[in-house]
Amino acid sequence: MTEAIATDRNDPAAASAEEAIRVEDLHKSFGNLEVLKGVNMSAKKGDVVAIIGGSGSGKSTMLRCINFLETPTSGRIVIGGEEIAMRADGSPASRKQIERVRSRLGMVFQAFNLWTHRTLIENVTEVPVHVLGVPKAEAHDRAMALLERVGLAEKAATYPAFLSGGQQQRAAIARALAIDPSVMLFDEPTSALDPELVGEVLTVIRDLAAEGRTMLLVTHEMKFAREVSDHVIYLFEGRIEEQGPPEAVFGAPKSERLKQFLKSVA
Amino acid sequence: MITLRSLLVPHRIAMMAVFAALVLWCAYALRWDWIPKYAPLAAEGIWRTIWILAVTSVLGFLLAIPLGLAQAIGPWYLAAPARTFCTIIRGTPLLLQIWLLYYGLGSLFPQYPWIRESELWPYLRQAWPYAVLALTLSYAGYEGEVMRGAFSGVARGQIEAAQAFGMPRFTMFRRIWLPQAIQNALPTLGGETILQLKATPLVATIAIVESYAVASRVRQDTFIVYEPLLLLAVVYMVIAGILAYGFRKLEQRVPVKGH
């Protein structure tokens, strides 16, 4: 294990005002299995970064390390110029800090993870009202506008179990947007969906990309990644094997492994 | 769903006729002349049954939450005592627990002058604090086990979603984890509360005059045996029915697909 940095010192030289996320030398092991072997990446505000790779390449783990749903083994995570203070074991040193940082990151899960005991509108207002302290009426109006936007306004009073996967995922995106996130994190948002439901979710994500939201998108949808992203990262066995603009990564891959991978998913 | 149409089928009409005949027979053939004299006492007894049930279920459930949580995620020094408590409570007869508290604790206290002189003494001399304590601990022991399973049964993703949005731990517990655990546990809790209702007559053995004790009093005074017991059965069934209905309403607050 490399030495973990346990300071809240920010690095002004590296952190420009435009930087949304920076990951430095990120390692993550589960027991003896090293899943991430030193990943470096950064995203500027407004960037859409697609993270692709085979199963077990560490792409979901990397995304989950950014908001510390997984505890990194070592490395640095800097979000909006603020480095997340880590203990020697990689866990966040300050609960206050990690909660504050998380409440600005809009996470969308593969399995949606809408709160099953709350209606859609309650799911969307939950964090604004009970974490961010937004007045109820204001949160409700904003939530309705967001549900409207993802085409679910008429389902506002419905419980998640009564919705299709596509509808649930669109609601989950509305829930993430409700906190007005500085970065959206998508963890394979269409992988759990029936094929005919993928399109409606991608449409919503495409709109977000078009309006200039900063997004990290772990995905298996190669065509979609090529279409919406500014930057593509290909992970192989816990390392960045190749990265670059989508035209280069998809159009003229250099690495043999990436060529193989693109052939296998085509 | 029960509709008038669904009731008006031959076998149900026959059953209802038999039931009506039974009720009529009971009303005419049995002795009910003792009722007016004992009605005030019976009302008091029923009321006592209800409040003992309510107080011990609510307090017991409040205890069951930390007991379940300690067993589900607590460190060993919290989990082990919680598990031991639940095992002992569930492994011994409630009657024994009531007697141990009433005759054991109840006869230990007067030996200490400072307890006898304390403000609490007028209460500690009575039987009901021991009854309430025993029934509360019993409910807590059973429901602690139920809540352990209910807490563990909440899907990981539900908790993760709360964490991912920076929800502080207590908010997450109060808003997401606990309500979902209770929702999971409601069908079991409903049944257990009815069991708790039917356990309340045991406190009659330490001289608390609740519904069952009133029926016994009628029998001793008048030598009428069956009628008070029949009425008592009806009383318990009505309370149990109300409980079942209430719990079903609570369950339905979050609709489940396919129902």
Interface residues (C-beta under 8 A of the other chain):
Chain A: N67 L69 R95 I98 E99 R100 V101 R102 S103 R104 L105 M107 F109 A111 N113 L114 W115 T116 H117 E126 V127 H130 V131 Y159 A161 F162 I179
Chain B: A155 G157 Q158 E160 A161 A162 Q163 A164 F165 G166 M167 P168 R169 T171 R175 I176 P179 Q180 Q183 V254 P255 V256 K257
